[in-house]
């Protein structure tokens, strides 16, 4: 089932670029996010911020020192992702410090302090394959409630080719992740292989799941809990899908252990030597964005 009714919110102001996007984060949005783990906000980002993201993507793709991971390597449906671009990309730094994205996250999470967990670009050309069904939370060494991702597409998408979600699944089982190293052979092969239950076969049993997706225009954003089951649609032969995901968290997030068979993602050497489970997730790997650092304030 594809639906937009339960989570589709649209600005009605004739000039949304003049409104503070943080005003979109109403009490109803917060309640929907907590209940469903996914909320669509229409016309939330001005085209100037989309241009800044596009310039940042161009810089990242031209940076030979920035690692790009390939899914379905060597196949016609391959696509790229690249993570932790903030520190080497001035455009993303300006996005985090100048745009309304972080204030929107703070309002959604009910936290005056906000840290960046990671940012991630996904670049899909024509004919690119699906992103396998998964949750983000199993890969991340953290626990708590005040966390969200903002999924931003630079390209218009119809619901068939958008990210897909299972609302409410963040409140149920935390499954093992899929193993990206063998995704060519098995998109459900467990990442850790211990402690966590394997992913269900959602794609093979779509009618048994309440799957939602959306028609997307540039400027629309999806707020997504990392515990929600989600997967990406394929890209049509002449299409493309360039998206940025910004992951932020608030005061109550703490360090948590994961099975020791694989590193958490993004790979963060030394983190487990400095934090123990239950410690607040405070580390230079995760820069604080709000309150805004003194050197980022005007005047």
C-alpha positions in Angstrom: 0.0 0.0 0.0 1.3 3.5 -0.9 -0.2 6.3 1.1 0.5 10.0 1.8 -2.6 10.8 3.8 -1.3 10.1 7.3 1.9 12.1 7.1 1.7 14.7 4.3 1.8 18.3 5.6 1.8 21.3 3.2 2.5 24.9 3.7 -0.4 27.1 2.6 1.4 30.5 2.8 1.7 31.9 -0.8 5.4 32.8 -0.2 6.8 30.0 1.9 10.4 31.2 1.5 9.4 34.2 3.7 8.2 31.9 6.5 10.4 30.4 9.2 10.5 26.7 8.3 10.8 25.8 12.0 7.1 26.9 12.3 6.3 23.7 10.4 7.3 21.7 13.4 4.0 21.9 15.2 2.8 19.8 18.1 1.0 17.6 15.6 4.2 17.0 13.6 6.0 16.0 16.8 3.2 13.6 17.8 3.2 12.0 14.3 7.0 11.6 14.4 6.9 9.9 17.8 4.0 7.7 16.6 5.0 6.9 13.0 8.7 7.6 13.0 8.3 9.4 9.6 6.8 12.7 8.6 6.7 14.5 5.2 7.0 18.3 5.2 6.2 20.0 1.9 8.1 23.1 0.7 10.3 23.2 3.8 13.6 24.3 2.3 14.2 27.4 0.1 15.8 26.8 -3.3 18.9 28.7 -2.0 19.6 25.9 0.5 19.1 23.3 -2.2 21.6 25.1 -4.4 24.1 25.0 -1.4 23.5 21.3 -1.1 24.1 20.8 -4.8 27.3 22.8 -4.7 28.4 20.7 -1.7 27.7 17.5 -3.7 29.7 18.7 -6.6 32.7 19.3 -4.3 32.4 15.9 -2.7 32.2 14.1 -6.0 35.2 16.0 -7.2 37.2 15.2 -4.1 39.3 12.2 -4.8 40.3 11.8 -1.2 36.6 11.4 0.0 35.6 7.8 0.0 32.6 6.8 -2.2 31.0 3.4 -1.4 29.5 1.5 -4.3 26.4 -0.6 -4.0 26.0 -3.4 -6.5 29.5 -2.8 -7.7 30.1 -3.6 -11.4 26.4 -4.1 -12.2 24.2 -1.8 -14.3 22.1 -1.0 -11.2 25.1 0.2 -9.1 24.9 3.5 -7.1 27.1 5.5 -4.7 27.0 6.8 -1.2 29.5 8.9 0.7 29.3 9.6 4.4 30.8 12.2 6.8 31.4 15.0 4.3 30.8 17.9 6.8 34.4 18.4 7.9 35.7 18.6 4.3 32.9 20.4 2.6 32.4 24.2 3.4 29.0 24.2 1.7 27.7 21.6 4.2 29.2 23.5 7.1 27.3 26.6 6.0 24.1 24.5 5.5 24.3 23.2 9.1 25.1 26.6 10.7 23.1 29.0 8.5 20.0 27.1 7.2 16.9 26.3 9.3 17.6 22.5 9.3 19.1 22.3 12.7 16.5 24.5 14.4 13.8 22.3 12.8 15.5 19.2 14.3 15.8 20.9 17.7 12.0 21.7 17.7 11.2 18.2 16.6 13.3 16.5 19.3 12.6 19.0 22.1 16.3 19.6 22.7 18.1 22.9 23.0 21.4 21.3 22.3 21.9 19.5 19.0 24.9 17.4 17.7 25.6 16.1 14.2 25.8 12.4 14.1 26.6 12.2 10.4 25.7 13.4 6.9 25.4 11.1 3.9 24.9 11.6 0.1 23.2 9.0 -2.0 23.8 9.3 -5.8 21.6 7.1 -8.1 21.8 7.4 -11.8 19.4 6.0 -14.4 18.6 2.3 -13.7 20.1 2.2 -10.2 18.8 -0.5 -8.0 16.9 -0.5 -4.7 18.5 0.4 -1.4 17.7 -2.8 0.6 15.2 -2.6 3.5 16.9 -1.9 6.8 16.9 0.2 9.9 19.8 2.7 10.6 19.8 2.2 14.4 21.5 -1.2 14.4 24.5 0.3 12.7 24.8 3.2 15.1 26.4 3.0 18.6 23.8 4.9 20.5 20.5 4.7 22.4 17.8 7.3 23.3 14.8 9.1 21.9 16.0 12.5 20.7 17.4 11.6 17.3 16.2 12.1 13.7 17.3 12.2 10.1 16.2 14.7 7.5 16.1 13.2 4.0 16.4 15.8 1.3 16.1 15.1 -2.5 17.6 17.4 -5.1 15.4 15.8 -7.8 11.7 15.4 -8.2 10.6 11.8 -7.5 7.3 9.9 -7.8 6.3 7.6 -5.0 7.6 4.5 -6.9 11.1 5.8 -6.9 11.2 7.5 -3.5 12.4 6.1 -0.2 9.8 3.7 1.3 8.9 3.3 5.0 7.0 1.1 7.4 5.5 3.6 9.9 5.6 2.7 13.6 8.4 0.1 13.1 10.8 2.2 15.2 8.7 1.1 18.2 9.1 -2.6 17.6 12.0 -5.0 17.0 15.5 -3.8 16.3 16.8 -6.1 13.5 20.3 -6.8 12.3 21.4 -4.7 9.4 22.1 -5.9 5.9 25.7 -6.5 5.0 26.7 -4.0 2.3 29.8 -6.1 1.3 27.6 -8.9 0.0 24.5 -7.0 -1.0 25.1 -8.1 -4.7 24.4 -11.7 -3.6 21.9 -11.3 -0.7 20.3 -7.9 0.4 19.2 -9.5 3.7 22.5 -11.2 4.7 23.1 -10.1 8.4 25.7 -7.5 9.1 26.7 -8.7 12.6 25.4 -12.2 12.5 24.8 -12.4 16.2 22.5 -11.0 19.0 20.1 -9.2 16.7 17.3 -11.0 14.7 17.6 -11.0 10.9 15.7 -8.6 8.7 12.3 -9.8 7.6 11.7 -10.3 3.9 9.7 -7.1 3.3 10.3 -6.9 -0.4 9.2 -10.5 -0.9 6.0 -10.0 1.1 5.1 -6.4 0.4 1.3 -6.9 0.8 1.9 -7.9 4.4 3.5 -4.6 5.4 2.0 -1.1 5.7 4.5 0.5 3.2 4.2 4.2 2.6 6.1 6.5 0.1 5.6 9.9 -1.4 5.8 12.0 -4.5 8.6 14.4 -3.8 9.4 17.9 -5.2 12.7 19.6 -4.4 12.2 21.5 -1.2 10.1 18.8 0.4 11.9 16.9 3.3 11.2 13.7 5.2 11.9 13.5 8.9 12.8 9.9 9.7 13.6 8.0 12.9 16.6 5.8 12.4 14.7 2.9 13.9 12.0 2.9 11.1 12.3 0.1 8.5 13.0 1.8 5.2 14.4 1.1 1.7 14.9 3.0 -1.5 13.1 2.5 -4.7 14.9 1.9 -7.9 15.7 4.7 -10.4 14.0 4.7 -13.8 16.4 4.3 -16.8 16.4 8.0 -17.6 16.0 9.3 -14.1 18.3 10.2 -11.2 18.1 10.5 -7.5 20.5 12.7 -5.5 19.7 12.9 -1.9 21.3 14.2 1.3 20.5 12.8 4.7 21.4 14.9 7.8 21.4 13.0 11.1 21.2 14.9 14.3 20.6 14.1 18.0 19.8 15.8 21.3 20.5 15.7 25.0 19.3 12.2 25.9 21.4 10.2 23.4 24.0 7.9 25.0 26.7 5.6 23.7 25.5 2.0 23.3 27.4 -1.2 22.4 26.7 -3.3 19.3 27.8 -6.8 18.5 31.6 -6.9 18.2 31.8 -8.8 14.9 31.7 -5.6 12.8 32.4 -1.9 13.4 29.5 0.5 13.7 28.8 3.0 11.0 30.3 5.4 10.1 33.5 3.7 11.3 34.7 5.7 14.3 38.1 4.4 15.6 38.8 5.0 19.2 35.2 5.8 20.2 34.8 2.6 22.3 38.1 3.3 24.1 36.8 6.7 25.4 33.1 6.0 26.1 31.3 3.2 27.9 27.7 2.2 27.4 25.4 4.8 29.0 27.8 7.7 28.7 26.4 10.8 26.9 27.5 10.7 23.2 29.9 13.5 23.4 33.0 13.3 21.2 34.9 15.3 18.6 33.6 12.9 15.9 30.1 14.4 16.6 30.3 18.2 16.4 27.8 20.3 18.4 25.7 22.5 16.1 23.4 24.2 18.6 23.9 26.4 20.5 25.9 27.7 17.6 29.6 27.9 18.3 30.8 31.4 19.1 33.0 31.6 16.0 29.9 30.9 13.8 27.8 33.7 15.3 27.4 37.0 13.4 29.2 40.0 14.8 
